[in-house]
Amino acid sequence: MLLTAILVISVIGIYQIESAEAQSTNTSSVSELVDNGISLGNIGKSEEAISWFDKALEIDPKDEVALYDKEWKFRQRRDILQHP
């Protein structure tokens, strides 16, 4: 019985570590994707930038930076189309 309890605790510990590592990777990935979008937006590639923000939002739909920058690019694009 004690051996079973130790085994269960070990498995739970391993799962928690893997889960924490996955979350860390996703956070890093989101920031990298957003950074790529920002870089593309800074050189005037709004469509490409928006696609990178979309990729970040697929991982974390509530990422405030990705949401803000995507909205900003949409507004810039709209302004350019209205006032060429």
C-alpha positions in Angstrom: 0.0 0.0 0.0 2.8 2.4 0.9 4.6 1.6 -2.4 1.4 2.4 -4.3 1.0 5.7 -2.5 4.6 6.7 -3.3 4.1 5.7 -6.9 1.0 7.9 -7.2 2.7 10.8 -5.6 5.7 10.5 -8.0 3.4 10.4 -11.0 1.5 13.5 -9.8 4.8 15.3 -9.2 6.1 14.5 -12.7 2.8 15.6 -14.3 2.9 18.9 -12.4 6.5 19.6 -13.5 5.6 18.8 -17.2 2.5 21.0 -16.9 4.6 23.9 -15.5 7.2 23.5 -18.3 4.5 23.5 -21.0 3.0 26.7 -19.6 6.4 28.3 -19.5 7.0 27.2 -23.2 3.6 28.6 -24.2 4.3 31.9 -22.5 7.7 32.2 -24.2 6.1 31.2 -27.5 3.4 33.8 -27.2 5.9 36.6 -26.4 8.1 35.5 -29.4 5.1 35.4 -31.7 3.9 38.9 -30.5 7.5 40.2 -30.9 7.6 38.9 -34.5 4.3 40.6 -35.2 5.5 43.9 -33.7 8.7 43.8 -35.8 6.7 43.2 -39.0 4.3 45.9 -38.1 7.2 48.3 -37.6 8.4 47.8 -41.1 4.9 48.3 -42.6 3.9 44.7 -43.0 0.5 44.9 -41.3 -1.1 41.8 -42.8 1.9 39.6 -41.8 1.9 41.2 -38.4 -1.8 40.5 -37.8 -1.2 36.8 -38.7 1.6 36.6 -36.1 -0.8 38.1 -33.5 -3.4 35.6 -34.5 -0.9 32.8 -33.9 -0.1 34.1 -30.4 -3.8 34.4 -29.7 -4.3 30.7 -30.7 -2.1 29.8 -27.8 -3.4 32.5 -25.3 -6.7 34.1 -26.5 -6.5 36.6 -23.6 -3.0 37.9 -24.2 -3.4 41.6 -23.8 -0.4 42.6 -25.9 -1.4 40.5 -28.8 -5.0 41.8 -28.6 -3.9 45.4 -28.4 -1.3 45.2 -31.2 -3.7 43.3 -33.5 -6.4 46.0 -32.9 -3.8 48.7 -33.5 -2.8 47.2 -36.8 -6.4 46.9 -37.9 -6.9 50.6 -37.1 -3.8 51.6 -38.9 -4.8 49.6 -42.0 -8.3 51.1 -41.9 -7.0 54.6 -41.7 -4.6 54.0 -44.6 -7.5 52.6 -46.7 -9.7 55.6 -45.9 -7.1 58.2 -46.4 -4.7 56.9 -49.1 
